[in-house]
Amino acid sequence: MCNPRRVRVRTTRELAQSWEREVRRRVTLRGTAHGEARIREPLGTSLGAPTLAALPAALAHAEGWRREEHRYVHSLEGGYVAYLPESREIEIVATGQRGVEAAGDAGMLLRGELTETFEAEGEGVYYTDGEGGHTPASARRVAETRAQHALDHQVRDALHAAQEAAELREAAALESDAGSRARNELDRRTAEVSEELRRDAALRLEAVGVQARNAFHRVLAVAYRDAILAYARSRGALGVVCAERDGVVDIQFELEV
């Protein structure tokens, strides 16, 4: 076999090609919808001043109650009960919450034109004795084909790069548009679900009220006890005895009249 000979072909391509690319973005947002129903019950007309005065201290030490700004709160299944010292009211609240999800889509059609000159080289091999059919003519054809394939790759890469660059330039606007649509839809869905939760809370308010009054009355009993004991001590009562059993408070004392 003779030594191989090489044929190199360099070719150029003047390109002026228009292109189009559709791009889309989707933004998904998540939030929480809340709904509640409430009722207030005044205590100032049904409880005496000594009991009302003893109530904050009883609430401060009661299990399950906590101080939140200007009120005392006790969590319940499906809601909470609060005592408001300033207005001397209890507030019973049925609550509900649910996760909400919404998506927004935005899209646009990008257009552009790639104008550029590309150059590539291809190589073919032949043998002087024509071994294997590798002649100068076949080697040139192979070199030309390889050069054209290299040009095709360059053009594809350039078109892809131009489209990617155009998409990157518009990405922020697309994200913003999709995000705005998602926020609007999330607001709409949140308001819709919140209304459903409010209706449900209104239906559950009576059941929550039973829990609320039970929790509050347990503390109220302590306030009654403390108010009575404070009264007895302030009057110099003798033989003060206080016993609690099965939820019943028994207080005994003697006063000299």
Backbone torsions as a table, in degrees:
resi	resn	phi	psi	omega
1	MET	NA	135.2	179.1
2	CYS	-76.8	162.2	176.3
3	ASN	-63.3	143.1	-179.3
4	PRO	-72.6	147.9	173.3
5	ARG	-114.9	149.0	-177.5
6	ARG	-115.1	144.1	174.8
7	VAL	-120.7	126.5	177.7
8	ARG	-114.4	136.0	179.3
9	VAL	-124.2	127.4	175.7
10	ARG	-110.4	131.3	-177.7
11	THR	-135.0	155.0	179.2
12	THR	-124.9	159.7	177.9
13	ARG	-141.8	123.0	174.2
14	GLU	-89.0	120.3	-174.3
15	LEU	-118.3	133.5	170.6
16	ALA	-139.1	87.2	-171.4
17	GLN	-122.0	127.1	175.2
18	SER	-82.0	150.6	179.3
19	TRP	-143.0	157.8	177.0
20	GLU	-134.6	146.3	177.3
21	ARG	-149.8	124.9	177.0
22	GLU	-91.0	129.4	179.8
23	VAL	-124.9	146.5	-179.9
24	ARG	-137.9	152.9	174.8
25	ARG	-134.1	144.6	174.6
26	ARG	-128.5	131.8	176.3
27	VAL	-117.9	129.1	178.4
28	THR	-113.5	128.0	179.0
29	LEU	-118.7	148.8	179.0
30	ARG	-128.1	144.7	178.4
31	GLY	-150.9	-170.7	-179.6
32	THR	-131.6	129.0	176.4
33	ALA	-95.6	140.5	179.9
34	HIS	-123.8	145.1	174.8
35	GLY	-144.9	146.0	-179.1
36	GLU	-153.6	159.3	173.3
37	ALA	-134.9	143.0	-174.1
38	ARG	-143.1	159.4	175.8
39	ILE	-145.5	145.0	177.3
40	ARG	-117.0	142.5	179.8
41	GLU	-127.3	120.8	179.7
42	PRO	-74.7	144.4	-180.0
43	LEU	-114.6	-13.1	-173.8
44	GLY	-60.0	-29.5	-178.1
45	THR	-90.9	-15.2	-176.6
46	SER	-105.5	-15.5	-180.0
47	LEU	-117.7	144.1	178.2
48	GLY	-76.3	163.1	-178.0
49	ALA	-60.2	-41.2	179.2
50	PRO	-62.4	-39.5	179.6
51	THR	-67.3	-43.4	177.7
52	LEU	-62.4	-35.1	179.1
53	ALA	-69.2	-33.8	-179.1
54	ALA	-81.9	-15.3	-172.9
55	LEU	-64.0	-46.2	-179.2
56	PRO	-57.4	-41.5	179.5
57	ALA	-65.9	-38.6	178.2
58	ALA	-64.1	-40.9	179.3
59	LEU	-67.9	-36.7	-178.1
60	ALA	-63.3	-27.2	-177.5
61	HIS	-107.1	-1.0	-176.6
62	ALA	-78.1	139.6	179.0
63	GLU	-66.3	133.2	176.9
64	GLY	90.0	-9.7	178.3
65	TRP	-99.7	146.6	179.4
66	ARG	-140.0	152.8	179.0
67	ARG	-89.3	128.1	175.3
68	GLU	-129.5	104.5	-178.8
69	GLU	53.1	-110.1	-174.9
70	HIS	-106.8	31.1	179.3
71	ARG	-152.0	165.3	174.7
72	TYR	-112.3	133.9	-171.4
73	VAL	-127.0	141.9	175.4
74	HIS	-131.1	121.6	-178.7
75	SER	-76.4	144.5	179.6
76	LEU	-130.2	167.3	173.5
77	GLU	-69.7	112.4	179.1
78	GLY	85.4	15.5	178.7
79	GLY	166.7	-154.4	178.5
80	TYR	-161.1	165.6	174.1
81	VAL	-125.1	142.2	-179.4
82	ALA	-133.5	144.2	172.4
83	TYR	-108.4	130.6	-177.5
84	LEU	-111.0	100.3	-175.4
85	PRO	-59.1	-36.9	-175.3
86	GLU	-65.4	-42.5	-179.6
87	SER	-96.3	-5.6	-179.1
88	ARG	55.0	53.1	-179.6
89	GLU	-131.6	155.4	164.8
90	ILE	-107.6	143.1	179.9
91	GLU	-118.9	124.3	-179.9
92	ILE	-108.3	126.4	-174.4
93	VAL	-130.2	126.2	170.9
94	ALA	-97.9	129.1	-174.7
95	THR	-124.0	161.5	174.2
96	GLY	-157.1	150.5	176.3
97	GLN	-146.7	154.4	-178.8
98	ARG	-153.1	141.5	176.7
99	GLY	-69.8	142.8	-179.2
100	VAL	-128.5	140.1	179.9
101	GLU	-133.3	141.0	178.2
102	ALA	-146.6	150.4	-179.4
103	ALA	-125.5	148.7	175.3
104	GLY	-128.2	137.3	-179.1
105	ASP	-116.5	144.4	174.4
106	ALA	-143.8	146.3	-179.6
107	GLY	-152.2	161.6	175.2
108	MET	-156.5	159.3	177.3
109	LEU	-102.0	116.5	179.4
110	LEU	-90.1	140.4	178.1
111	ARG	-132.4	148.6	177.7
112	GLY	-165.7	177.4	178.2
113	GLU	-137.9	131.1	178.3
114	LEU	-100.4	114.7	178.0
115	THR	-119.8	112.0	-173.8
116	GLU	-163.4	155.9	175.4
117	THR	-106.2	128.1	-178.8
118	PHE	-113.4	148.1	-179.6
119	GLU	-138.9	137.1	-179.8
120	ALA	-148.6	161.9	-178.7
121	GLU	-127.0	141.5	175.7
122	GLY	-127.4	154.9	-176.4
123	GLU	-131.1	140.3	174.6
124	GLY	-129.6	159.1	-176.4
125	VAL	-123.7	141.5	173.7
126	TYR	-143.5	167.7	178.5
127	TYR	-119.6	146.1	-176.1
128	THR	-63.5	-26.4	178.7
129	ASP	-93.9	6.6	178.0
130	GLY	73.4	16.7	-178.8
131	GLU	-49.7	129.8	176.8
132	GLY	67.2	16.3	180.0
133	GLY	79.5	8.0	-179.3
134	HIS	-84.2	90.9	-179.2
135	THR	-104.6	167.4	177.3
136	PRO	-56.2	-37.2	-179.0
137	ALA	-67.9	-42.7	-179.9
138	SER	-68.2	-35.7	179.0
139	ALA	-64.9	-38.3	177.4
140	ARG	-65.6	-40.2	179.6
141	ARG	-62.5	-41.9	178.8
142	VAL	-63.1	-43.6	-179.0
143	ALA	-62.7	-42.5	179.2
144	GLU	-64.2	-42.5	179.6
145	THR	-62.5	-44.2	179.7
146	ARG	-64.4	-38.6	178.1
147	ALA	-63.6	-42.4	178.6
148	GLN	-65.1	-40.8	177.7
149	HIS	-62.1	-40.2	178.4
150	ALA	-63.8	-39.7	176.7
151	LEU	-63.4	-42.1	179.4
152	ASP	-59.0	-42.9	178.8
153	HIS	-62.8	-42.8	179.4
154	GLN	-61.6	-43.4	-179.6
155	VAL	-64.3	-45.3	179.1
156	ARG	-60.1	-43.8	-179.6
157	ASP	-64.6	-40.3	-179.1
158	ALA	-67.3	-42.7	177.0
159	LEU	-61.4	-44.6	179.4
160	HIS	-61.6	-43.4	-179.7
161	ALA	-64.4	-40.1	179.2
162	ALA	-65.1	-40.9	179.2
163	GLN	-67.9	-41.3	178.3
164	GLU	-63.3	-40.7	179.6
165	ALA	-64.5	-41.4	178.5
166	ALA	-65.1	-40.3	178.9
167	GLU	-65.7	-39.4	179.3
168	LEU	-63.2	-38.1	179.3
169	ARG	-64.3	-32.7	-177.4
170	GLU	-95.6	-3.6	-173.4
171	ALA	-59.3	-45.0	-176.9
172	ALA	-62.7	-42.5	180.0
173	ALA	-65.5	-40.3	178.5
174	LEU	-64.7	-44.7	178.7
175	GLU	-60.9	-41.8	-179.5
176	SER	-64.9	-42.9	179.6
177	ASP	-64.1	-46.4	178.7
178	ALA	-64.5	-39.6	178.5
179	GLY	-64.1	-39.7	178.0
180	SER	-63.8	-42.4	177.9
181	ARG	-64.3	-39.3	179.6
182	ALA	-65.3	-41.8	179.8
183	ARG	-63.9	-42.2	178.2
184	ASN	-61.6	-43.2	179.9
185	GLU	-68.4	-37.6	178.3
186	LEU	-64.9	-41.0	177.4
187	ASP	-61.6	-43.3	-179.9
188	ARG	-63.4	-46.5	-179.4
189	ARG	-66.4	-38.6	179.5
190	THR	-63.0	-44.3	178.6
191	ALA	-63.2	-39.4	-179.7
192	GLU	-65.7	-47.2	-179.4
193	VAL	-69.4	-36.1	178.1
194	SER	-60.8	-39.1	178.0
195	GLU	-65.7	-39.5	175.8
196	GLU	-61.7	-42.6	-179.7
197	LEU	-66.7	-35.2	177.7
198	ARG	-65.0	-41.4	178.6
199	ARG	-64.7	-41.5	178.7
200	ASP	-65.0	-40.1	179.5
201	ALA	-63.9	-37.7	178.7
202	ALA	-62.6	-35.7	178.9
203	LEU	-71.8	-28.0	-178.0
204	ARG	-93.4	-5.0	-173.6
205	LEU	-59.6	-38.8	-179.2
206	GLU	-64.1	-43.9	179.7
207	ALA	-65.5	-40.5	177.0
208	VAL	-65.1	-35.1	178.9
209	GLY	-61.2	-34.9	177.8
210	VAL	-63.4	-47.3	177.2
211	GLN	-60.7	-42.4	-175.6
212	ALA	-62.9	-47.2	-178.0
213	ARG	-66.9	-37.4	177.2
214	ASN	-61.5	-44.8	-179.7
215	ALA	-64.7	-41.7	-177.7
216	PHE	-71.7	-38.7	-177.6
217	HIS	-66.8	-29.1	176.1
218	ARG	-63.7	-40.5	177.7
219	VAL	-74.3	-35.8	179.2
220	LEU	-60.8	-35.8	177.8
221	ALA	-62.2	-38.6	177.6
222	VAL	-65.3	-41.0	178.7
223	ALA	-63.7	-41.2	175.7
224	TYR	-57.9	-47.8	-179.0
225	ARG	-58.2	-49.0	-177.5
226	ASP	-65.0	-37.2	179.2
227	ALA	-65.2	-42.1	-179.9
228	ILE	-66.6	-43.3	179.8
229	LEU	-65.4	-39.1	177.5
230	ALA	-63.2	-39.1	178.4
231	TYR	-64.1	-44.8	-178.4
232	ALA	-62.7	-43.4	-178.4
233	ARG	-68.0	-36.9	180.0
234	SER	-67.3	-21.1	179.6
235	ARG	-98.9	7.4	179.5
236	GLY	67.2	36.6	-178.6
237	ALA	-63.4	150.5	179.2
238	LEU	-109.4	153.4	174.6
239	GLY	60.1	42.7	-178.9
240	VAL	-72.0	123.4	179.1
241	VAL	-130.3	129.7	178.2
242	CYS	-128.8	122.4	-179.6
243	ALA	-133.2	141.6	177.9
244	GLU	-122.2	131.5	-178.8
245	ARG	-153.6	127.8	178.8
246	ASP	51.8	40.1	176.6
247	GLY	79.7	5.0	179.6
248	VAL	-109.9	131.1	178.6
249	VAL	-101.2	125.1	179.3
250	ASP	-116.1	116.2	-179.4
251	ILE	-118.2	130.8	178.5
252	GLN	-132.3	140.2	175.1
253	PHE	-163.8	165.8	-179.7
254	GLU	-120.5	137.5	175.9
255	LEU	-121.9	138.5	174.4
256	GLU	-88.5	124.1	-177.1
257	VAL	-98.3	NA	NA
